[in-house]
Amino acid sequence: MTTNTTFKLTELNEQSVQYIAVGAAVLGTGGGGDPHIGKLMAIEAIRKHGPVRLMSPDELKDDDLVVPLSMIGAPTVMNEKIPSIAQMTKPLDLIEKELGRKVTAIMPIEVGGGNSLVPVIAAAERGIPMLDADAMGRAFPESQMVTFYLDGLDCSPITMADERGNGVLLHAIDGVWEERLARAITIQMGGSASICDYPVTGAQVKQSAIAHTLTLAYEIGKTLYESKELKQNPIEALLKQLDGYALFHGKAVDIRRRTEGGFTRGEAVFEGTGEQKGRTMKLFFQNEFLLATEDGEVLAVTPDLISLLDQDTGMPITTENLKYGARVTAVGFPCDPKWRTAKGVEVAGPQYFGYDTPYIPIEQLAAKKGGDL
């Protein structure tokens, strides 16, 4: 799965936010926060302050300061506790104070769900550009699951805020300890918090970030909207665009979802429909969809991307919005090559999450099964 190199988005306005919200929900593999809430907040900020400039990583000077801004916690909690503008800008103010310099650009830590649009709020409010890049190429549930960590970059200083006005400054020795400490603080903050971490230079962004992923999200959303208008099959159009695979067609017959340890965890069971009647798929998630199996055989597994799409509209369905009876097509896409390295698989592969299966690239699994459905 690669970004389009011929088109680069340069401005975030209401239309582009609409497309990115949908595209990021596909790339978010069910997690990253509710894209609808992120979209509404971003559109409101743009209406108040005007469009946000979107910078390409190659525009950065090597010593520029770039700071990721996101939400941490269980997506189901964010649905109940929608963050304020003050909560979104407080971590930014704290990190500028700690570092003693102004931020050049804000970036999403992940291009998944609501977290792809959370930085728009602070960027619009502060008049700072947003960077067309992220550190995952998808969404992952834990703080160390970023390309910055894979390259050994410092995650500190880390700043956090909640809706009550509490702010936290944290120095962690690495991303694993950031996850432990920040997650514990998030639980005390009510299960959801805003966070800035991994402040990086322009040179480090060019080394480690995954470029032009907001442009990619925009193009995914545009494909889904336009295929609907042109009465084309949106899922087929998306799979062609992203070199993806249809994994399973079915309806949700059992969903077990719980908020535990600052995550939304669970599994869902789907019964096959149409030609797949009589077959069963299980989907396991920790904020994000991480493993899909059919009758015990692996269909796709993290760090490759697994998304659920509505069978009729092609629109993505997040873990917290999946409902009993939903008719879906499960799809899978190859992850960024950075996640297929030995360290990438160690950090975000199936065995890290406790699944007793090795990582097998989705292309190999699809070939073994006989290709697309």
C-alpha positions in Angstrom: 0.0 0.0 0.0 1.6 3.2 -1.1 0.7 6.9 -1.2 -0.1 8.6 -4.5 3.0 10.6 -5.6 1.3 12.6 -8.2 -1.1 14.5 -6.0 -0.3 16.2 -2.7 -3.0 17.9 -0.5 -1.9 21.4 0.6 -4.8 22.7 2.6 -7.3 21.3 5.1 -10.8 22.7 4.5 -14.3 21.3 5.3 -14.3 19.1 2.1 -10.9 17.6 2.7 -11.7 16.9 6.3 -14.9 15.0 5.2 -12.8 12.8 3.0 -9.9 12.3 5.5 -12.3 11.3 8.2 -13.5 8.4 6.1 -10.1 7.5 4.7 -8.5 7.6 8.1 -11.2 5.3 9.5 -10.2 2.7 6.8 -6.5 3.1 7.6 -7.3 3.2 11.3 -8.3 -0.5 11.3 -11.2 0.1 13.6 -9.3 2.3 16.1 -7.8 5.7 16.5 -11.0 7.2 18.0 -14.3 7.9 16.4 -13.7 9.7 13.0 -17.1 11.4 13.2 -16.2 13.2 16.4 -12.8 14.1 15.1 -14.4 15.4 11.9 -17.0 17.6 13.7 -14.3 19.1 15.9 -12.0 19.8 13.0 -14.7 21.4 10.9 -15.8 23.6 13.7 -12.1 24.8 14.2 -11.8 25.5 10.5 -15.0 27.4 10.4 -13.8 29.5 13.3 -10.2 30.1 12.2 -10.1 29.3 8.5 -8.4 26.4 6.5 -5.2 24.8 7.9 -2.0 24.7 5.7 -0.8 21.2 5.1 3.0 20.9 4.8 4.9 18.2 3.0 7.8 16.7 5.0 10.2 17.8 2.3 9.3 21.5 3.1 10.8 21.1 6.6 14.2 22.5 7.6 16.3 20.0 9.4 16.2 21.9 12.7 12.4 22.6 12.6 10.4 21.3 15.6 7.5 19.0 14.8 5.2 17.7 17.6 2.6 14.9 17.3 -0.7 15.6 19.0 -3.3 12.9 19.7 -5.7 11.3 22.1 -4.8 8.4 24.3 -7.2 6.0 25.9 -10.2 3.8 25.0 -12.2 5.1 22.0 -15.4 4.2 23.7 -14.6 6.7 26.4 -13.8 9.5 24.0 -17.3 9.1 22.6 -18.7 10.0 26.0 -16.1 12.7 26.9 -15.6 14.9 23.8 -12.5 17.0 24.4 -12.5 20.8 24.4 -10.2 23.1 22.4 -8.4 23.9 25.7 -7.7 20.2 26.3 -6.3 19.9 22.8 -4.0 22.9 23.0 -2.7 22.5 26.6 -0.2 19.7 25.9 1.2 21.8 23.0 1.6 24.8 25.3 3.3 22.6 27.9 5.8 21.1 25.5 6.7 24.5 24.0 7.4 25.7 27.6 9.5 22.7 28.4 11.5 22.9 25.2 11.8 26.7 25.3 10.9 27.0 21.6 7.9 27.3 19.3 6.5 24.4 17.3 7.0 24.6 13.5 4.3 22.1 12.6 1.9 19.7 14.3 1.4 16.1 13.0 -0.8 13.2 13.8 0.9 10.3 15.5 -1.3 7.9 13.6 -3.4 8.3 10.4 -6.3 6.4 12.1 -9.8 7.4 12.9 -10.3 10.6 15.0 -6.6 10.9 15.8 -5.8 11.9 12.2 -7.9 15.0 12.7 -7.2 15.9 16.3 -4.2 18.0 15.4 -6.3 20.1 13.1 -8.0 21.6 16.1 -4.8 22.9 17.7 -3.3 23.8 14.3 -6.3 26.0 13.5 -6.4 27.5 17.0 -2.7 28.3 17.0 -2.3 29.2 13.3 0.4 26.5 12.9 0.7 24.2 9.8 -0.1 20.5 10.0 2.3 17.9 8.5 1.2 15.5 5.8 2.7 12.5 7.6 2.3 10.2 10.6 4.3 7.6 12.5 2.3 4.5 11.9 0.7 4.5 8.4 -2.4 3.1 10.2 -3.5 3.0 13.9 -1.9 1.0 16.7 -3.0 0.8 20.4 0.2 1.5 22.2 2.6 4.4 22.4 5.8 2.6 21.4 4.2 1.3 18.2 5.5 4.2 16.1 8.3 4.4 13.5 10.1 6.9 15.8 10.5 4.1 18.3 11.7 1.7 15.6 14.4 4.2 14.8 15.4 4.7 18.5 14.2 8.3 18.8 13.5 9.9 22.1 9.8 10.0 23.1 10.3 12.7 25.8 9.3 15.2 26.9 5.7 14.0 27.0 2.8 16.3 28.0 -0.8 15.3 28.7 -4.1 17.0 29.6 -7.6 16.1 30.6 -11.0 17.9 30.5 -10.7 19.2 34.0 -7.6 21.3 33.3 -5.0 19.0 34.7 -1.7 18.9 32.9 1.2 16.4 33.2 4.8 16.7 32.1 6.5 13.3 31.8 10.0 12.1 31.0 10.2 8.4 30.0 13.3 6.5 29.1 11.7 5.0 26.0 8.4 4.4 24.3 7.6 1.2 26.3 7.9 3.1 29.6 5.9 6.0 28.1 3.1 3.5 27.4 3.1 2.2 30.9 3.2 5.6 32.6 1.0 7.5 30.2 -1.6 4.7 30.2 -1.8 4.7 34.0 -2.2 8.5 34.0 -4.9 8.2 31.3 -6.9 5.8 33.5 -6.7 8.3 36.4 -7.8 11.0 34.0 -11.0 9.0 33.3 -9.9 6.8 30.5 -9.1 9.4 27.8 -6.5 12.2 27.6 -4.8 14.4 25.1 -1.0 13.9 24.6 2.0 15.3 22.8 5.0 12.9 22.6 8.0 12.3 20.4 8.9 15.9 19.6 11.1 15.5 16.5 13.2 17.7 14.2 12.6 18.1 10.5 15.6 15.8 9.8 14.1 13.1 12.1 10.7 13.4 10.4 12.3 12.8 7.0 14.2 9.8 8.4 11.4 8.1 10.2 7.9 9.4 9.5 5.6 7.8 6.9 5.0 10.7 4.4 1.8 11.9 2.7 -0.6 9.7 4.7 -3.2 12.4 5.1 -3.2 12.8 1.3 -3.7 9.0 1.1 -6.6 9.2 3.6 -8.1 12.0 1.5 -7.9 10.0 -1.7 -9.5 6.9 0.0 -12.4 9.0 1.3 -12.8 10.6 -2.1 -12.9 7.2 -3.8 -15.6 5.9 -1.4 -17.7 9.0 -1.8 -17.3 9.2 -5.6 -17.9 5.5 -6.3 -21.2 5.9 -4.4 -22.2 8.9 -6.6 -21.1 7.0 -9.8 -23.0 3.9 -8.7 -19.8 1.9 -8.7 -19.0 -0.8 -6.2 -17.1 1.2 -3.5 -15.3 -1.8 -2.0 -14.0 -3.0 -5.3 -12.8 0.5 -6.1 -11.0 0.7 -2.7 -9.3 -2.7 -3.0 -8.0 -1.7 -6.4 -6.7 1.6 -5.1 -4.8 0.1 -2.1 -3.8 -3.3 -3.5 -6.1 -4.8 -0.9 -7.9 -8.1 -0.4 -11.4 -9.0 0.5 -11.2 -11.4 3.4 -14.8 -12.2 4.3 -18.4 -11.3 3.7 -20.8 -11.8 6.6 -23.0 -10.4 9.4 -22.1 -9.8 13.0 -23.7 -12.4 15.3 -21.7 -11.9 18.5 -19.7 -8.9 19.8 -17.9 -8.9 23.1 -16.4 -5.6 23.9 -15.0 -4.3 27.2 -13.0 -1.3 28.4 -9.9 -2.7 30.2 -6.6 -1.2 31.1 -7.3 2.0 29.1 -8.2 0.0 25.9 -11.3 -1.2 24.2 -10.7 -4.9 23.9 -12.8 -7.8 22.6 -13.7 -10.1 19.7 -16.5 -10.3 17.2 -18.0 -13.3 15.4 -19.4 -13.1 11.8 -21.5 -15.6 9.9 -20.9 -15.8 6.2 -23.4 -14.4 3.8 -24.0 -15.2 0.1 -21.5 -17.7 -1.3 -19.8 -17.8 2.2 -22.9 -19.0 4.0 -21.9 -21.6 6.5 -18.5 -20.2 7.2 -17.4 -18.2 10.3 -14.9 -15.4 10.8 -13.6 -14.2 14.2 -12.1 -10.7 14.6 -9.9 -9.9 17.6 -9.2 -6.3 18.6 -7.4 -4.0 21.1 -8.7 -0.6 20.0 -7.7 -1.8 16.5 -8.6 -5.0 14.6 -5.5 -7.2 15.0 -6.3 -10.7 13.9 -8.9 -12.2 11.5 -9.5 -16.0 11.4 -11.9 -18.2 9.5 -12.6 -21.5 11.2 -9.2 -21.2 13.0 -7.2 -20.3 9.8 -5.5 -16.9 9.8 -6.9 -14.5 7.1 -4.9 -11.4 8.1 -2.8 -10.4 11.1 -1.1 -7.3 12.5 0.9 -5.3 11.5 -1.0 -5.6 8.2 -4.2 -3.6 8.1 -7.7 -5.2 8.7 -10.8 -3.0 8.2 -14.5 -3.6 8.3 -16.6 -2.0 5.5 -20.4 -1.7 5.3 -21.4 -4.1 2.5 -23.7 -1.6 0.8 -21.9 1.7 1.2 -18.3 0.7 1.6 -18.0 3.0 4.6 -15.7 1.9 7.4 -16.9 0.6 10.8 -14.9 1.2 13.9 -14.6 -1.2 16.9 -16.8 0.9 19.1 -19.5 1.4 16.4 -19.8 -2.2 15.3 -23.3 -3.4 16.0 -25.0 -6.8 16.1 -26.5 -7.7 12.7 -24.2 -5.4 10.7 -23.5 -6.8 7.2 -19.8 -6.2 6.5 -17.0 -7.1 4.2 -13.7 -7.5 6.0 -10.7 -6.3 4.0 -7.0 -6.3 4.4 -4.1 -4.2 3.1 -0.3 -4.5 3.3 1.4 -2.4 6.0 4.2 0.0 5.5 7.5 -1.9 4.9 8.9 -0.4 8.2 6.5 -2.8 10.1 7.8 -5.8 8.2 11.3 -5.5 9.6 12.3 -7.8 12.5 11.9 -5.0 15.0 8.6 -3.9 13.5 7.1 -7.4 13.9 8.6 -7.6 17.4 6.9 -4.3 18.4 3.5 -4.7 16.7 3.3 -8.3 15.5 0.8 -10.9 16.6 3.0 -12.5 19.3 3.3 -9.1 21.1 -0.5 -9.2 21.6 -0.5 -12.8 22.8 -1.8 -14.4 19.6 -0.2 -17.8 19.0 0.5 -17.3 15.3 3.5 -16.0 13.4 3.3 -12.9 11.2 2.6 -13.9 7.6 2.3 -11.1 5.0 -1.3 -10.7 3.7 -0.1 -11.3 0.2 1.1 -14.8 1.1 -2.1 -15.6 3.1 -4.2 -14.5 0.1 -2.2 -16.6 -2.3 -2.5 -19.6 -0.1 -6.3 -19.1 0.1 -6.6 -18.5 -3.6 -6.6 -14.7 -4.0 -9.5 -12.2 -3.6 -13.0 -13.2 -2.7 
